[in-house]
Amino acid sequence: MQAASTEIDLNDLEKKGFLDIAIDPSVDLVAEIERMKKEKNAVILAHYYQESEIQDVADYIGDSLGLSQQASSTSADIIVFAGVHFMAETAKILSPHKKVLLPDLKAGCSLADSCPAPLFRQFKEKHPNAVVVSYINCTAALKTLTDICCTSTNAVQVINSIPSDKEIIFAPDRNLGAYLEKKTGRDLILWNGTCMVHEIFSHEKIARLQVRYPKAKLIAHPECEAHILEAAEYVGSTSGLLKFVQTDDAKEFIVATEPGIIHQMELACPDKVFIPAPPNNTCACNECPHMKLNTMEKLYRCMKFEQPEIVLTEEVIRDGRACIDRMLEISRASGL
């Protein structure tokens, strides 16, 4: 069971020349985007990992849980999702009668790609009695094979909601799964997937940063590898990390997640210093190349032409929704 092909849509757009349309450099992109939001009754939902310019024009900025909640409740006619493909798919599943746009259809996710639905179906068949919990960072097709979705914010609550005598398959992130095993005491059957951003933080380089900034606290997202999480003074979702730096007394933080979140941290805490944790390569920071495919120019084109649009089959929308609704119910019951 697969979502509608986005490659066909992309090729069609390329034939029409949509992606090559030049933008007059004198155009005030911010003003035009704000005008089109009102004119088209559109809302821009942006993930914390987006470029700061996009975050600044968004109507709502959040992590996967918050974005899902907004997508399910918005009264807008058009949802413009400044994020990656699985996020826009989730918005379409939750608001099937609304037009959902994504500035760049190529904005995928290495974690979602690590768990193809046909292969997972075979994996699931080996554990027929297991409850399937999938991290929301997965494709719409995988959600059709899932009993309950979760985000890093509510994953512990989701796991704890499942009776202790039930087997649990957790997909696709093995690092988040291992973290949940420690937090909940449950044995999980883990799919072997990872996020490229959170997989390559360098413990050695972080240790050097801690020597340079001895008062800095290391904070990390649970998608990081275990040795990073063990060294962190706080582990939490992107929204959790943002809340932590606002309430903690420390003035310096080493942030082990995608550095896009630092923009919101600096806005919330201008008197504090935030240092992106370095990866184990030659880059200065650990940016997600998929998130950064979205730009202000693409956002402008997307809103002007109302393309590219996320299109899913009725079957995928129907079968993929139940696991998201269950997650949202658990979140409400937990006060998240």
C-alpha positions in Angstrom: 0.0 0.0 0.0 1.8 3.1 -1.2 1.2 6.8 -1.1 0.6 8.5 -4.5 3.9 9.0 -6.4 5.4 12.4 -5.8 8.0 11.8 -8.5 5.3 12.1 -11.2 4.0 15.3 -9.7 7.6 16.7 -9.6 8.3 15.8 -13.2 5.0 17.4 -14.2 5.9 20.6 -12.4 9.3 20.6 -14.1 7.7 20.2 -17.5 5.6 23.3 -16.8 8.7 25.2 -15.9 7.4 25.9 -12.4 10.7 25.3 -10.7 12.6 27.6 -13.0 10.4 30.6 -12.7 12.6 33.5 -11.8 11.5 35.9 -9.0 12.0 39.6 -9.4 14.7 40.5 -6.9 12.8 43.6 -6.0 9.9 41.6 -4.6 9.5 41.8 -0.9 9.1 38.1 -0.2 8.0 38.6 3.4 5.3 41.1 2.5 4.1 39.0 -0.4 3.9 35.8 1.7 1.9 37.7 4.4 -0.4 39.1 1.7 -1.0 35.7 0.2 -1.7 34.1 3.6 -4.6 36.5 4.1 -5.8 36.4 0.5 -5.8 32.6 0.3 -6.8 31.8 3.9 -3.5 29.9 4.2 -1.5 28.9 7.3 2.2 28.3 7.3 3.4 25.5 9.7 7.1 25.4 10.2 9.4 22.9 11.9 12.0 24.2 14.3 14.7 22.9 11.9 13.7 25.3 9.1 15.8 28.3 8.1 15.3 31.3 10.5 13.7 33.4 7.7 11.0 30.8 7.2 10.4 30.4 10.9 9.9 34.2 11.2 7.0 34.2 8.6 5.4 31.0 10.0 2.0 31.1 11.8 3.1 28.2 14.0 6.6 26.8 14.7 6.9 23.5 16.5 8.0 19.9 16.7 6.2 17.0 15.2 3.6 16.7 17.9 2.7 20.4 17.9 2.6 20.5 14.1 0.3 17.5 14.0 -2.0 19.1 16.5 -2.1 22.3 14.5 -2.7 20.5 11.2 -5.7 18.7 12.8 -7.3 21.8 14.2 -6.6 24.7 11.7 -9.5 26.5 10.0 -7.3 27.5 7.1 -8.2 26.4 3.5 -4.5 25.9 2.6 -1.8 24.4 4.8 1.7 25.3 3.7 4.1 22.9 5.4 7.6 24.2 5.8 9.2 21.0 6.8 9.8 17.6 5.1 7.6 15.2 3.2 6.4 13.0 5.9 5.2 16.0 7.9 3.1 17.3 5.0 1.7 13.8 4.4 0.6 13.7 8.1 -1.1 17.1 7.7 -2.9 15.8 4.6 -4.0 12.7 6.5 -5.4 14.8 9.3 -7.0 17.4 7.0 -7.9 15.5 3.8 -10.2 18.1 2.5 -7.6 20.9 2.7 -5.0 21.7 0.2 -1.6 20.8 1.6 1.5 22.3 0.0 5.2 21.6 0.4 7.7 24.1 -0.9 10.1 21.4 -2.2 8.8 17.8 -2.9 12.4 16.6 -2.6 12.5 17.6 1.0 12.5 14.0 2.3 13.8 12.4 5.5 16.7 9.9 5.9 14.9 8.2 8.8 11.6 7.8 6.9 13.5 6.4 3.9 15.3 3.9 6.1 12.0 2.0 6.6 10.3 1.1 3.3 6.7 -0.1 3.9 7.0 -3.3 1.8 10.1 -4.4 3.8 8.4 -3.4 7.1 5.3 -5.4 6.2 7.5 -8.6 6.0 9.2 -7.7 9.3 5.8 -7.2 10.9 4.5 -10.6 9.7 7.3 -12.2 11.8 5.7 -10.8 14.9 1.9 -11.1 14.3 0.8 -10.4 17.8 2.9 -7.3 18.4 1.6 -3.8 18.7 3.3 -1.6 16.1 4.4 1.8 17.4 6.0 4.0 14.7 7.8 7.3 15.2 5.9 9.9 13.3 9.0 10.4 11.2 7.9 7.8 8.7 6.0 7.6 5.4 2.3 7.7 5.0 2.5 4.1 3.7 4.2 3.0 6.9 1.5 4.7 9.0 -1.0 2.4 7.3 0.9 -0.5 9.0 1.0 1.1 12.4 -1.2 0.8 15.4 -0.1 3.9 17.3 2.2 6.8 16.1 4.4 8.7 18.5 6.7 11.7 18.6 9.7 12.2 20.8 7.5 14.3 23.1 4.9 11.6 23.8 6.8 8.4 23.0 7.1 7.4 26.7 3.4 7.9 27.3 2.5 5.9 24.1 4.7 3.0 25.2 3.3 3.1 28.7 -0.3 3.0 27.3 0.2 -0.5 25.9 -0.5 -3.5 28.2 2.6 -5.0 29.7 1.8 -8.5 28.3 1.9 -7.2 24.7 4.9 -7.3 22.4 5.8 -4.0 20.8 7.5 -3.3 17.5 9.1 0.1 17.4 10.0 1.7 14.1 11.9 3.2 12.5 14.5 4.9 14.8 16.6 2.4 16.8 18.2 5.1 18.9 14.9 6.5 20.1 13.8 2.9 20.6 16.8 2.1 22.8 16.2 5.3 24.8 12.5 4.2 25.3 13.6 0.8 26.5 15.6 2.5 29.3 12.9 5.0 30.1 10.0 2.5 30.2 11.7 -0.8 31.1 9.9 -2.5 28.2 11.7 -4.7 25.7 11.0 -3.4 22.2 11.5 -5.1 18.8 13.5 -2.5 17.0 13.6 -1.7 13.3 17.2 -0.8 12.4 16.7 2.8 11.2 18.4 6.1 12.1 18.4 9.8 11.3 21.5 11.0 9.5 21.5 14.3 11.5 21.5 12.7 14.9 23.7 9.7 14.0 27.0 11.5 13.4 27.5 13.7 16.4 31.2 13.4 17.5 31.7 12.5 21.2 35.3 13.6 20.9 34.5 17.0 19.5 31.7 17.6 22.0 34.2 16.7 24.8 36.6 19.4 23.4 33.7 21.9 23.4 33.0 21.1 27.0 36.7 21.9 27.8 36.3 25.3 26.1 32.9 25.9 27.7 33.2 24.2 31.1 29.9 25.7 32.4 27.9 24.7 29.3 25.3 22.0 29.7 25.0 19.4 27.0 21.4 18.8 25.9 20.4 16.2 23.3 17.5 14.9 21.3 16.7 11.2 21.9 17.4 10.3 18.3 21.1 10.7 19.2 23.2 7.6 19.8 23.4 6.2 23.3 26.9 7.5 24.2 25.7 11.1 23.5 22.5 10.7 25.5 24.5 9.2 28.4 26.7 12.3 28.5 23.8 14.8 28.2 22.4 16.6 31.2 19.0 16.8 29.6 17.4 14.7 26.9 14.2 15.7 25.2 12.2 16.6 22.1 12.9 19.8 20.2 10.1 21.5 22.1 11.4 20.0 25.3 14.9 21.3 24.6 13.5 24.8 24.0 11.6 24.7 27.2 14.6 23.5 29.2 16.9 26.3 28.1 14.3 28.8 29.1 13.9 27.5 32.6 17.4 26.2 33.5 19.8 28.6 35.3 22.8 27.8 33.0 23.9 30.5 30.6 25.6 28.2 28.0 24.4 25.1 26.3 25.8 22.7 23.8 22.9 21.6 21.6 22.9 18.1 20.1 20.2 18.3 17.5 19.6 20.0 14.2 20.8 23.6 14.8 17.7 25.2 13.3 16.2 25.1 16.8 18.9 27.5 18.0 17.1 30.4 16.3 14.1 30.0 18.6 16.4 29.5 21.6 18.2 32.8 20.9 14.9 34.6 20.5 13.6 33.2 23.8 16.9 33.6 25.7 19.0 36.5 24.2 21.2 36.5 27.3 22.3 32.9 26.8 24.8 31.2 24.5 24.0 28.2 22.4 26.7 26.1 20.7 25.7 23.5 18.0 27.2 20.1 18.8 29.6 19.2 16.0 29.3 16.1 13.8 32.0 13.6 13.0 32.9 15.2 9.7 34.4 18.4 8.3 31.2 20.5 8.6 30.9 23.2 11.2 27.5 22.1 12.3 25.0 19.3 11.8 22.3 20.7 9.5 19.6 18.5 7.9 20.1 18.9 4.1 16.4 17.9 3.5 15.0 20.5 5.8 17.2 23.1 4.3 15.9 22.5 0.7 13.0 24.8 1.6 13.8 28.4 1.0 11.9 31.7 1.1 11.9 31.7 -2.7 10.4 28.3 -2.9 7.9 29.2 -0.2 6.8 32.2 -2.2 6.4 30.2 -5.4 4.6 27.5 -3.5 2.0 29.9 -2.2 1.7 31.9 -5.5 1.0 28.9 -7.7 -0.4 26.6 -4.9 2.0 23.9 -6.0 3.6 21.4 -5.2 0.6 19.8 -3.6 0.6 16.7 -1.5 -1.8 14.1 -2.9 -2.6 10.8 -1.2 -5.1 8.1 -2.1 -8.3 7.8 0.0 -7.1 4.3 1.1 -3.8 5.7 2.5 -5.6 8.6 4.2 -8.2 6.2 5.8 -5.7 3.5 6.9 -3.0 6.0 8.0 -5.2 8.1 10.2 -6.1 5.7 13.0 -2.6 5.5 14.4 -2.3 9.4 14.4 -5.7 9.8 16.1 -4.7 7.3 18.7 -1.5 9.2 19.4 -3.3 12.5 19.7 -5.8 10.9 22.1 -2.9 9.7 24.3 -1.3 13.1 24.2 -4.5 14.8 25.3 -5.0 12.4 28.1 -1.4 13.0 29.2 -1.8 16.8 29.1 0.8 17.2 26.3 
